[in-house]
Structures are given as structure tokens and as C-alpha cells.
């Protein structure tokens, strides 16, 4: 593997993890909201 491939992979990983930090809490809030609607 060349250095360029590793830099590209690291960039992709950092973008993915950055997105995940926002997506997981948003999904948790949506899930909690839906459960509260369904629960009596």
C-alpha cells in the first residue's frame, strides 16, 4: 500500500466516525420519541 492510499483511508474513516458521532444520538432520540408514542 502506498502512503496515498493510507491517507485516503484515514480521511474516509475520520469522516465516517465524525458522522457517527451525530447519527447515533439523533437515532436514539428518534427511537425514544417513537417508544414514548407507542407506550401507554
PDB file of N, CA, C, O and CB in Angstrom:
ATOM      1  N   UNK A   1       0.851  -1.197   0.000  1.00  0.00           N
ATOM      2  CA  UNK A   1       0.000   0.000   0.000  1.00  0.00           C
ATOM      3  C   UNK A   1       0.884   1.244   0.000  1.00  0.00           C
ATOM      4  O   UNK A   1       1.884   1.325   0.714  1.00  0.00           O
ATOM      5  CB  UNK A   1      -0.961   0.007   1.233  1.00  0.00           C
ATOM      6  N   UNK A   2       0.493   2.179  -0.800  1.00  0.00           N
ATOM      7  CA  UNK A   2       1.254   3.421  -0.836  1.00  0.00           C
ATOM      8  C   UNK A   2       0.750   4.349   0.265  1.00  0.00           C
ATOM      9  O   UNK A   2      -0.305   4.128   0.860  1.00  0.00           O
ATOM     10  CB  UNK A   2       1.143   4.102  -2.227  1.00  0.00           C
ATOM     11  N   UNK A   3       1.528   5.381   0.513  1.00  0.00           N
ATOM     12  CA  UNK A   3       1.157   6.349   1.548  1.00  0.00           C
ATOM     13  C   UNK A   3      -0.149   7.045   1.182  1.00  0.00           C
ATOM     14  O   UNK A   3      -0.961   7.349   2.055  1.00  0.00           O
ATOM     15  CB  UNK A   3       2.278   7.389   1.750  1.00  0.00           C
ATOM     16  N   UNK A   4      -0.348   7.297  -0.107  1.00  0.00           N
ATOM     17  CA  UNK A   4      -1.564   7.973  -0.557  1.00  0.00           C
ATOM     18  C   UNK A   4      -2.808   7.154  -0.199  1.00  0.00           C
ATOM     19  O   UNK A   4      -3.819   7.725   0.211  1.00  0.00           O
ATOM     20  CB  UNK A   4      -1.507   8.219  -2.077  1.00  0.00           C
ATOM     21  N   UNK A   5      -2.751   5.861  -0.343  1.00  0.00           N
ATOM     22  CA  UNK A   5      -3.902   5.012  -0.006  1.00  0.00           C
ATOM     23  C   UNK A   5      -4.219   5.073   1.481  1.00  0.00           C
ATOM     24  O   UNK A   5      -5.384   5.084   1.878  1.00  0.00           O
ATOM     25  CB  UNK A   5      -3.635   3.561  -0.420  1.00  0.00           C
ATOM     26  N   UNK A   6      -3.173   5.113   2.299  1.00  0.00           N
ATOM     27  CA  UNK A   6      -3.385   5.163   3.748  1.00  0.00           C
ATOM     28  C   UNK A   6      -3.993   6.504   4.148  1.00  0.00           C
ATOM     29  O   UNK A   6      -4.872   6.555   5.009  1.00  0.00           O
ATOM     30  CB  UNK A   6      -2.055   4.932   4.503  1.00  0.00           C
ATOM     31  N   UNK A   7      -3.532   7.585   3.528  1.00  0.00           N
ATOM     32  CA  UNK A   7      -4.106   8.904   3.824  1.00  0.00           C
ATOM     33  C   UNK A   7      -5.576   8.956   3.422  1.00  0.00           C
ATOM     34  O   UNK A   7      -6.400   9.513   4.148  1.00  0.00           O
ATOM     35  CB  UNK A   7      -3.319  10.012   3.097  1.00  0.00           C
ATOM     36  N   UNK A   8      -5.903   8.386   2.281  1.00  0.00           N
ATOM     37  CA  UNK A   8      -7.291   8.374   1.820  1.00  0.00           C
ATOM     38  C   UNK A   8      -8.153   7.531   2.762  1.00  0.00           C
ATOM     39  O   UNK A   8      -9.270   7.923   3.100  1.00  0.00           O
ATOM     40  CB  UNK A   8      -7.380   7.830   0.373  1.00  0.00           C
ATOM     41  N   UNK A   9      -7.644   6.392   3.178  1.00  0.00           N
ATOM     42  CA  UNK A   9      -8.385   5.522   4.105  1.00  0.00           C
ATOM     43  C   UNK A   9      -8.598   6.218   5.445  1.00  0.00           C
ATOM     44  O   UNK A   9      -9.679   6.128   6.028  1.00  0.00           O
ATOM     45  CB  UNK A   9      -7.636   4.188   4.316  1.00  0.00           C
ATOM     46  N   UNK A  10      -7.590   6.901   5.928  1.00  0.00           N
ATOM     47  CA  UNK A  10      -7.705   7.611   7.211  1.00  0.00           C
ATOM     48  C   UNK A  10      -8.741   8.730   7.099  1.00  0.00           C
ATOM     49  O   UNK A  10      -9.528   8.942   8.022  1.00  0.00           O
ATOM     50  CB  UNK A  10      -6.325   8.191   7.646  1.00  0.00           C
ATOM     51  N   UNK A  11      -8.743   9.436   5.987  1.00  0.00           N
ATOM     52  CA  UNK A  11      -9.713  10.504   5.782  1.00  0.00           C
ATOM     53  C   UNK A  11     -11.140   9.953   5.752  1.00  0.00           C
ATOM     54  O   UNK A  11     -12.050  10.522   6.354  1.00  0.00           O
ATOM     55  CB  UNK A  11      -9.407  11.255   4.483  1.00  0.00           C
ATOM     56  N   UNK A  12     -11.316   8.852   5.050  1.00  0.00           N
ATOM     57  CA  UNK A  12     -12.636   8.223   4.979  1.00  0.00           C
ATOM     58  C   UNK A  12     -13.091   7.770   6.357  1.00  0.00           C
ATOM     59  O   UNK A  12     -14.249   7.970   6.725  1.00  0.00           O
ATOM     60  CB  UNK A  12     -12.617   7.032   4.012  1.00  0.00           C
ATOM     61  N   UNK A  13     -12.191   7.162   7.121  1.00  0.00           N
ATOM     62  CA  UNK A  13     -12.513   6.687   8.461  1.00  0.00           C
ATOM     63  C   UNK A  13     -12.887   7.852   9.376  1.00  0.00           C
ATOM     64  O   UNK A  13     -13.859   7.769  10.127  1.00  0.00           O
ATOM     65  CB  UNK A  13     -11.331   5.908   9.051  1.00  0.00           C
ATOM     66  N   UNK A  14     -12.113   8.938   9.312  1.00  0.00           N
ATOM     67  CA  UNK A  14     -12.400  10.088  10.171  1.00  0.00           C
ATOM     68  C   UNK A  14     -13.739  10.729   9.812  1.00  0.00           C
ATOM     69  O   UNK A  14     -14.469  11.177  10.696  1.00  0.00           O
ATOM     70  CB  UNK A  14     -11.277  11.125  10.064  1.00  0.00           C
ATOM     71  N   UNK A  15     -14.062  10.775   8.525  1.00  0.00           N
ATOM     72  CA  UNK A  15     -15.357  11.308   8.102  1.00  0.00           C
ATOM     73  C   UNK A  15     -16.484  10.427   8.615  1.00  0.00           C
ATOM     74  O   UNK A  15     -17.490  10.925   9.120  1.00  0.00           O
ATOM     75  CB  UNK A  15     -15.426  11.422   6.568  1.00  0.00           C
ATOM     76  N   UNK A  16     -16.312   9.115   8.485  1.00  0.00           N
ATOM     77  CA  UNK A  16     -17.323   8.170   8.951  1.00  0.00           C
ATOM     78  C   UNK A  16     -17.545   8.292  10.456  1.00  0.00           C
ATOM     79  O   UNK A  16     -18.687   8.343  10.912  1.00  0.00           O
ATOM     80  CB  UNK A  16     -16.916   6.741   8.595  1.00  0.00           C
ATOM     81  N   UNK A  17     -16.470   8.337  11.220  1.00  0.00           N
ATOM     82  CA  UNK A  17     -16.601   8.422  12.676  1.00  0.00           C
ATOM     83  C   UNK A  17     -17.195   9.764  13.095  1.00  0.00           C
ATOM     84  O   UNK A  17     -17.964   9.826  14.054  1.00  0.00           O
ATOM     85  CB  UNK A  17     -15.236   8.218  13.348  1.00  0.00           C
ATOM     86  N   UNK A  18     -16.849  10.832  12.390  1.00  0.00           N
ATOM     87  CA  UNK A  18     -17.430  12.135  12.691  1.00  0.00           C
ATOM     88  C   UNK A  18     -18.929  12.132  12.463  1.00  0.00           C
ATOM     89  O   UNK A  18     -19.686  12.696  13.253  1.00  0.00           O
ATOM     90  CB  UNK A  18     -16.777  13.217  11.847  1.00  0.00           C
ATOM     91  N   UNK A  19     -19.362  11.493  11.373  1.00  0.00           N
ATOM     92  CA  UNK A  19     -20.791  11.387  11.090  1.00  0.00           C
ATOM     93  C   UNK A  19     -21.480  10.525  12.135  1.00  0.00           C
ATOM     94  O   UNK A  19     -22.587  10.838  12.574  1.00  0.00           O
ATOM     95  CB  UNK A  19     -21.023  10.808   9.689  1.00  0.00           C
ATOM     96  N   UNK A  20     -20.832   9.449  12.530  1.00  0.00           N
ATOM     97  CA  UNK A  20     -21.414   8.531  13.502  1.00  0.00           C
ATOM     98  C   UNK A  20     -21.673   9.219  14.835  1.00  0.00           C
ATOM     99  O   UNK A  20     -22.644   8.894  15.520  1.00  0.00           O
ATOM    100  CB  UNK A  20     -20.502   7.332  13.704  1.00  0.00           C
ATOM    101  N   UNK A  21     -20.815  10.169  15.214  1.00  0.00           N
ATOM    102  CA  UNK A  21     -20.994  10.886  16.478  1.00  0.00           C
ATOM    103  C   UNK A  21     -22.284  11.687  16.488  1.00  0.00           C
ATOM    104  O   UNK A  21     -22.839  11.943  17.557  1.00  0.00           O
ATOM    105  CB  UNK A  21     -19.813  11.810  16.736  1.00  0.00           C
ATOM    106  N   UNK A  22     -22.776  12.089  15.317  1.00  0.00           N
ATOM    107  CA  UNK A  22     -24.049  12.811  15.232  1.00  0.00           C
ATOM    108  C   UNK A  22     -25.216  11.883  14.978  1.00  0.00           C
ATOM    109  O   UNK A  22     -26.307  12.100  15.505  1.00  0.00           O
ATOM    110  CB  UNK A  22     -23.988  13.854  14.142  1.00  0.00           C
ATOM    111  N   UNK A  23     -25.002  10.854  14.180  1.00  0.00           N
ATOM    112  CA  UNK A  23     -26.101   9.976  13.782  1.00  0.00           C
ATOM    113  C   UNK A  23     -26.623   9.143  14.951  1.00  0.00           C
ATOM    114  O   UNK A  23     -27.836   8.994  15.098  1.00  0.00           O
ATOM    115  CB  UNK A  23     -25.653   9.058  12.658  1.00  0.00           C
ATOM    116  N   UNK A  24     -25.744   8.601  15.777  1.00  0.00           N
ATOM    117  CA  UNK A  24     -26.173   7.719  16.868  1.00  0.00           C
ATOM    118  C   UNK A  24     -27.066   8.454  17.882  1.00  0.00           C
ATOM    119  O   UNK A  24     -28.126   7.933  18.227  1.00  0.00           O
ATOM    120  CB  UNK A  24     -24.944   7.136  17.583  1.00  0.00           C
ATOM    121  N   UNK A  25     -26.682   9.640  18.369  1.00  0.00           N
ATOM    122  CA  UNK A  25     -27.591  10.319  19.305  1.00  0.00           C
ATOM    123  C   UNK A  25     -28.927  10.722  18.668  1.00  0.00           C
ATOM    124  O   UNK A  25     -29.970  10.660  19.318  1.00  0.00           O
ATOM    125  CB  UNK A  25     -26.913  11.553  19.868  1.00  0.00           C
ATOM    126  N   UNK A  26     -28.891  11.134  17.400  1.00  0.00           N
ATOM    127  CA  UNK A  26     -30.140  11.504  16.731  1.00  0.00           C
ATOM    128  C   UNK A  26     -31.061  10.291  16.619  1.00  0.00           C
ATOM    129  O   UNK A  26     -32.260  10.397  16.877  1.00  0.00           O
ATOM    130  CB  UNK A  26     -29.854  12.094  15.331  1.00  0.00           C
ATOM    131  N   UNK A  27     -30.513   9.148  16.238  1.00  0.00           N
ATOM    132  CA  UNK A  27     -31.325   7.930  16.158  1.00  0.00           C
ATOM    133  C   UNK A  27     -31.852   7.529  17.533  1.00  0.00           C
ATOM    134  O   UNK A  27     -32.981   7.050  17.644  1.00  0.00           O
ATOM    135  CB  UNK A  27     -30.508   6.780  15.555  1.00  0.00           C
ATOM    136  N   UNK A  28     -31.058   7.717  18.570  1.00  0.00           N
ATOM    137  CA  UNK A  28     -31.509   7.381  19.922  1.00  0.00           C
ATOM    138  C   UNK A  28     -32.681   8.267  20.332  1.00  0.00           C
ATOM    139  O   UNK A  28     -33.630   7.787  20.953  1.00  0.00           O
ATOM    140  CB  UNK A  28     -30.352   7.527  20.931  1.00  0.00           C
ATOM    141  N   UNK A  29     -32.627   9.542  19.994  1.00  0.00           N
ATOM    142  CA  UNK A  29     -33.716  10.456  20.336  1.00  0.00           C
ATOM    143  C   UNK A  29     -34.982  10.100  19.559  1.00  0.00           C
ATOM    144  O   UNK A  29     -36.080  10.097  20.115  1.00  0.00           O
ATOM    145  CB  UNK A  29     -33.306  11.912  20.049  1.00  0.00           C
ATOM    146  N   UNK A  30     -34.818   9.802  18.271  1.00  0.00           N
ATOM    147  CA  UNK A  30     -35.981   9.413  17.462  1.00  0.00           C
ATOM    148  C   UNK A  30     -36.603   8.131  18.006  1.00  0.00           C
ATOM    149  O   UNK A  30     -37.826   8.022  18.100  1.00  0.00           O
ATOM    150  CB  UNK A  30     -35.577   9.225  15.981  1.00  0.00           C
ATOM    151  N   UNK A  31     -35.763   7.161  18.364  1.00  0.00           N
ATOM    152  CA  UNK A  31     -36.258   5.901  18.910  1.00  0.00           C
ATOM    153  C   UNK A  31     -36.993   6.136  20.230  1.00  0.00           C
ATOM    154  O   UNK A  31     -38.062   5.565  20.448  1.00  0.00           O
ATOM    155  CB  UNK A  31     -35.099   4.912  19.115  1.00  0.00           C
ATOM    156  N   UNK A  32     -36.444   6.952  21.095  1.00  0.00           N
ATOM    157  CA  UNK A  32     -37.095   7.262  22.368  1.00  0.00           C
ATOM    158  C   UNK A  32     -38.450   7.927  22.131  1.00  0.00           C
ATOM    159  O   UNK A  32     -39.429   7.607  22.805  1.00  0.00           O
ATOM    160  CB  UNK A  32     -36.195   8.175  23.226  1.00  0.00           C
ATOM    161  N   UNK A  33     -38.503   8.847  21.179  1.00  0.00           N
ATOM    162  CA  UNK A  33     -39.752   9.532  20.852  1.00  0.00           C
ATOM    163  C   UNK A  33     -40.808   8.544  20.366  1.00  0.00           C
ATOM    164  O   UNK A  33     -41.962   8.614  20.789  1.00  0.00           O
ATOM    165  CB  UNK A  33     -39.508  10.608  19.787  1.00  0.00           C
ATOM    166  N   UNK A  34     -40.428   7.632  19.489  1.00  0.00           N
ATOM    167  CA  UNK A  34     -41.368   6.651  18.964  1.00  0.00           C
ATOM    168  C   UNK A  34     -41.844   5.705  20.057  1.00  0.00           C
ATOM    169  O   UNK A  34     -43.025   5.361  20.112  1.00  0.00           O
ATOM    170  CB  UNK A  34     -40.730   5.861  17.831  1.00  0.00           C
ATOM    171  N   UNK A  35     -40.934   5.285  20.922  1.00  0.00           N
ATOM    172  CA  UNK A  35     -41.323   4.406  22.037  1.00  0.00           C
ATOM    173  C   UNK A  35     -42.292   5.110  22.968  1.00  0.00           C
ATOM    174  O   UNK A  35     -43.239   4.496  23.458  1.00  0.00           O
ATOM    175  CB  UNK A  35     -40.086   3.944  22.823  1.00  0.00           C
ATOM    176  N   UNK A  36     -42.064   6.396  23.218  1.00  0.00           N
ATOM    177  CA  UNK A  36     -42.974   7.154  24.085  1.00  0.00           C
ATOM    178  C   UNK A  36     -44.358   7.288  23.438  1.00  0.00           C
ATOM    179  O   UNK A  36     -45.369   7.293  24.140  1.00  0.00           O
ATOM    180  CB  UNK A  36     -42.390   8.555  24.386  1.00  0.00           C
ATOM    181  N   UNK A  37     -44.408   7.395  22.118  1.00  0.00           N
ATOM    182  CA  UNK A  37     -45.704   7.473  21.431  1.00  0.00           C
ATOM    183  C   UNK A  37     -46.458   6.151  21.519  1.00  0.00           C
ATOM    184  O   UNK A  37     -47.679   6.133  21.677  1.00  0.00           O
ATOM    185  CB  UNK A  37     -45.506   7.864  19.962  1.00  0.00           C
ATOM    186  N   UNK A  38     -45.722   5.045  21.414  1.00  0.00           N
ATOM    187  CA  UNK A  38     -46.348   3.726  21.402  1.00  0.00           C
ATOM    188  C   UNK A  38     -46.764   3.302  22.813  1.00  0.00           C
ATOM    189  O   UNK A  38     -47.833   2.721  22.999  1.00  0.00           O
ATOM    190  CB  UNK A  38     -45.392   2.687  20.796  1.00  0.00           C
ATOM    191  N   UNK A  39     -45.929   3.590  23.792  1.00  0.00           N
ATOM    192  CA  UNK A  39     -46.190   3.151  25.167  1.00  0.00           C
ATOM    193  C   UNK A  39     -47.440   3.857  25.712  1.00  0.00           C
ATOM    194  O   UNK A  39     -47.656   5.041  25.454  1.00  0.00           O
ATOM    195  CB  UNK A  39     -44.956   3.440  26.082  1.00  0.00           C
ATOM    196  N   UNK A  40     -48.238   3.130  26.449  1.00  0.00           N
ATOM    197  CA  UNK A  40     -49.468   3.728  27.009  1.00  0.00           C
ATOM    198  C   UNK A  40     -49.181   4.737  28.109  1.00  0.00           C
ATOM    199  O   UNK A  40     -50.110   5.318  28.671  1.00  0.00           O
ATOM    200  CB  UNK A  40     -50.375   2.639  27.554  1.00  0.00           C
TER     201      UNK A  40
END
